[in-house]
Amino acid sequence: MAQFRKRMPQPKEPGLLIVISGPSGVGKDTILRRLFQLAPELKYSVSYTTRPPRPGEVDGQSYTFVTEDEFKRLIETKEFLEWAQVYDQYYGTSRKRVEDALARGEDIILKIDVQGAAFVKKRKPDALFIFITPPSTDELLQRLTGRNTESPAALERRQREALVELGLAKDYEHVVCNRDVEESAREILAMIAAEHERRRQRA
């Protein structure tokens, strides 16, 4: 019997859902690129959006780009774990992509805005929620201005919304100040490892 027990396969530890938010210009994409270099086993949930691609963005990798009509059809068919309208465009997370990854025991990262994170917290309260902040608000506003990707009116709106979002960092269990990309990526990896350890101890 003892030998039989030794051969029994260990149950697979469920995957961890990691939600990362932060205002525009805070460096979320740069941190995530380094994070996936350090831990390629992590998965990324590609969001749906109705906004047009920016230079260098690839459909199916950066986002799944769809029309507004298609997005609304996906809402009706309950495809989304969460969705929100941000800056006159729609963004949504595929429920199936996330649930399939978690069922396979994979850790999956969502990069979503504060609206979407609030929806996910209601549906997946055991997820790991991380908010990225800038070293200072002045530096954040400078980064937004330096991107040169929006009209003056759109830029002003993003700056205003970014300041509002910074005030919501208190709603997240973990906050990472992005002073250095390498340091921020490793801090997030440590948070993921600590959460897995907490779950193993509770099991």
LOTI-965214 format. One record per residue: residue in one letter; y, z, x of N, C-alpha, C in turn. Coordinates in steps of 0.001 Angstrom, whole numbers, plus 500000, padded with zeros to 6 digits. Each point is the difference from the previous one (the first is absolute). Layout:
LOTI-965214
AYZXYZXYZX/...
This chain:
LOTI-965214
M498792500000500834501208500000499166501252500000500865/A499956500782501110501148500053500897500286498628500585/Q498916499292500396500196498662500551500593499069498956/F499557500134498758500515499147498927501494500234499823/R500411501268500038501410500316499811500844499418501134/K499467499994501198500739499452501129500254498509499819/R499084499326499337500116498560499851500860499595498807/M500315500973499144500810499671498832501385499534500445/P500475498880499486501328499522500403501091500942499514/Q500997500190500835501124500839499624500862499266498966/P500480500718498981500850499332499024501282499498500660/K500417498824499596501187499405500588501243500755499540/E500833500350500976501249500674499660500923499008499302/P500562500375498858500874499055499295501231499663500831/G500514498816499777501184499580500720501227500777499577/L501011499915500828501255500703499756501084498986499650/L500722500271498936501127499169499611501257500586500645/I500690499176500785501190500438500731501197499224499468/V500958500707499435501189499380499422501180500220500941/I500605498903500446501133500087500911501230499398499329/S501065500789499949501262499559499397501143500270500963/G501148499443499659501205500222500795501009498933499643/P501255500250500250501036499038499622499921498706500808/S500579498942499470500077498734500724500692500224501337/G499454499355501044500612500088501315499543501167500842/V499110500837499464499587501187500749498929499678501042/G499385498809499909499016499599501007498556500155499579/K499747499982498702498621500196499510499058498927500536/D500421498729499950499119498911500443499683500109501488/T500982500351500798499786500137501447499028501135500289/I500156501101499305499075501128500177498589499598499599/L499891499300498876498669499611499528499320499041500968/R500750499074500576499389499086500981499392500793501152/R500724500989500496499473500809501100498842500869499523/L500087500498498790498941500833499436498684499233499945/F500042498741499565498782499204499895499482499563501371/Q500888499933500983499535499743501365499232501202500541/L500503501191499709499358501218500474498720500307499230/A499955499645498726498848500318499147499663498779499137/P499383498975500588499711498774499242499041500189498834/E499330501151499940499093500249498874500766500308498711/L501267500348500113500816500226498810500188498699499239/K500047500081498693500212498825499160501403500041499401/Y500520498824499706501332499898499403499879499354498628/S500592500629499012499996499434498654501178499034499870/V499682498721499894501039498979499876500547500027498576/S501280500287499868500624500105498681500313498631499427/Y500094499953498690500502498814499306501522500107499897/T500684498875500069501445500012499778500460498660499437/T501122500068499290500612498773499475501140499520500892/R500348500765501030501104499554500851499540498886500927/P500921499133500421499611498912500906499663500525501389/P499135499310500723499651500448501356501205499954500934/R500068500973500896500995499982501065499427499227501182/P500852499568500925499491499280501179498917500792500719/G498882499347500275498900500641500714498967500664499110/E500301500172498715499032500630499102498952498979499561/V498761500474499900498866499132499653499395500464498678/D499817499070499073499395500331498711498582500515500215/G499691501118499373498677500595500138499895500986501142/Q500993500023500889500009500960501102501185500961499869/S501179499429499893501180500848499804500031500497498562/Y499913499076499077499938500259498560499172498900499361/T499594500246498755499493498922499157501178499580499126/F500525498812500264501196499533499311499612499283498703/V500563500465498887499678499427498690501289499798499211/T499905499224498945501147499813499109500160501220499102/E501136500099499367500231501113499085499047499945498816/D499724498781499505499055499864498883498612500477500393/E499552499639501214498687500433500463499962501511500185/F501079500566500515500060501443500193499872500730498667/K500719499508498997499941500647498686498614499864499379/R499318498889500286498624499844499505499092501049500647/L500215500264501295499200500998500703500278501410499463/I501229500244499567500309501286499361499194500144498715/E499991498942499204499296500041498711498503500193500169/T499438499440501067498557500134500222499648501248500805/K501017500886500205499796501300500667499440499845501415/E500502499003500705499589499766501377500595501026500960/F501136500576499632500746500792500972499714501498499927/L499854500594501181499973501458500117501404500542499740/E500990499261500470501407500322499757500795498712500123/W501134499972499327500927498887500170501406500491499699/A500968499300500561501391500394499795500901498787500183/Q501172500086499414501030498985500196501020500562500973/V500163499307501128500892500460501061500902498850500414/Y501319500229499985500954498954500379499753498703499223/D499775500115498702499800498858499097498706499236500262/Q499107500547500807498703499370500252498901501001499653/Y498801499467499717498863500852499642499064500171501194/Y499449501210500116499016500315501031498856500773499345/G498773499732500424498871500700499405498824500118500954/T499194501045499801498812500259500812498748499708499194/S499113499202500557498755499656499324499095501225499879/R499680500368498794499103501133499763498620499740500588/K499478498790499817498646499676500459499908500027501530/R501002499457500675499967499991501464499937501415500548/V500778500876499410500042501389500472498692500717499682/E499532499903498773498799500725499604498768499496500737/D499917498691500241498864499455500746499989500531501432/A501169500051500632500073500492501379499613501478500074/L500501500803499078499665501425500000498509500218499763/A499418499193499119498570500127499716499156499657501222/R500511499113500849499281499636501232500215501027501113/G500795501038499715500265501018501003501107499623500962/E500796499011499648501071499528500869501313500717499690/D500757500282501037501352500525499818500930498815499778/I500791500060498944500855498872499655501444500459499844/I500912499211500553501409500346500010500771499166498997/L500821500683499206500933499333499099501401500209500547/K500741498917500164501425500105500346500770499663498730/I500486501027499331500643499795498707501269500835499901/D500843499644499029501263500701499826499772501324499268/V501074500769499863499868501334499407499576499945498532/Q500420498958499277499559499865498606498482499849499927/G499484499077500816498564499762500005499213501214500446/A500533500704500996499309501192500496499880501064498918/A501031500112499170499957500986498913498891499663499008/F499801498705499714498911499582499111498644500296500635/V499858499694501287498727500235500681499663501487500012/K501012500846500167499758501443500053499410500507498700/K500357499382498879499433500391498715498544499561499885/R499680498834500572498644499449499876499074500434501130/K500572500194501183499207500380501175500673501186500693/P499989501165499361500721501151500576499438500473501334/D498762499585500336499407500441501258500322499058501150/A500867499008499773500396499094501074500894500741500999/L500171499405501171500880500551501030501341499269499916/F501063500740499717501318499399499783500905500293501193/I500503498931500617500820500120501217501311499232499793/F501103500649500318501319499372499880500590499815501397/I500507498791500269500605499693501292501516500121499879/T500615500766500889501449500138500008500573499448501310/P501280499629500003500655499549501235500540501203500774/P500340499818501266500615501096500750501325500454499386/S500719499057499377501263500344499342500295498934498945/T500817500354499028500378499017498978500842498877500609/D500822500328500985500811498958500645499119498943500650/E498950500442500675499096499047500649499273499146498960/L499624500599498887499334499247498938500917498903499465/L501252500334499724500939499016499475500256498894501012/Q500012500342501273500174498986501042498806499057500047/R498798500540499846498795499153499993500025499023498832/L500391500488498840500067499132498826501009498880500210/T501146500310500557501029498994500251499518498994501035/G499287500482501017499561499125501084498897499034499631/R499322500207498868498907499099499616500510498628499567/N501198499952499426500608498733499561499076499196499083/T499329500671499093499066499315499091500501499943498566/E501155500633499719500481500042498624501487499652499928/S500416499674498806501416499769499743500743501331500102/P501323499978500157500751501262500069499768500896498794/A499925499408498793499778500802498798498617500642500021/A498993499221500392498629500530500062499888501080501074/L500697499782501131499969500984501079500620501319499543/E501127499901499304500654501211499511499084500769499051/R499278499262499172499088500653499060498853500669500747/R499448499334500997498904500586500771500466501267500723/Q501194499953500546500520501183500684500152501170499039/R500492499710498812500189501047498994498656500582499573/E499018499120499759498675500456499580499292500763501122/A500227499567501248499356500680501130500448501451500085/L501271500242499765500506501371500045499403500841498877/V499816499386498830499365500715498886498558500348500352/E499279499038500584498592500227500344499850501119501024/L500930500081500952499909501062501005500001501376499345/G500700500125498886500037501272499293498681500374499355/L499064499019499910498705500258499370498913500356501007/A500358500064501268499007500355501024499371501355499718/K500764500883499349499499501350499705498802499984499059/D499775498879499290498882499924499066498687499646500701/Y500058499731501299498809499614500764499487501187500805/E498659500079500127499423501130500725500191499870501508/H500203498777500487500193499774501433501199499080500215/V500808500316501008501163499188500354499930499697501495/V500185498717500345499997499567501398501364499393500307/C500692500551501000501291499450500419499740498939501064/N500401498766499717499692498884500886501021499881501136/R499885500909500956500822499908501208499377499035500999/D498675499945499981499253499162500944498757499486499281/V499768498685500053498900499382499247498651500557500434/E499767500092501300498719500496500500499751501431499531/E501020500814500140499883501398499586499745500103498497/S500688499172499211499836500050498544498595499572499597/A499494498923500597498655499510499670498939501058500330/R500138500632501151499014501014500396500109501253499132/E501198500307499547500171501140499103499292499749498676/I500080498773499501499318499648498747498487500055500189/L499513499501501135498555500074500267499522501450500032/A500796500879500563499630501420500042499960500588498593/M500912499577499147500000500470498607498745499527499268/I499605498758500238498789499466499365498772500775500463/A499892500236501313498860500743500536499961501424499443/A501167500636499896500061501374499479499579500050498538/E500384498988499226499620499969498585498492499827499844/H499403499140500830498538499851499952499312501315500350/E500517500713500989499402501268500388500104501019498875/R501145500042499324500161500921498858498986499687498915/R499773498704499750499055499615498945498572500353500382/R499666499842501287498652500373500430499773501495499856/Q501024500790500283499864501455499895499852500446498549/R500626499252499079499903500351498573498682499540499391/A499364499002500627498771499424499423498838500987500048/
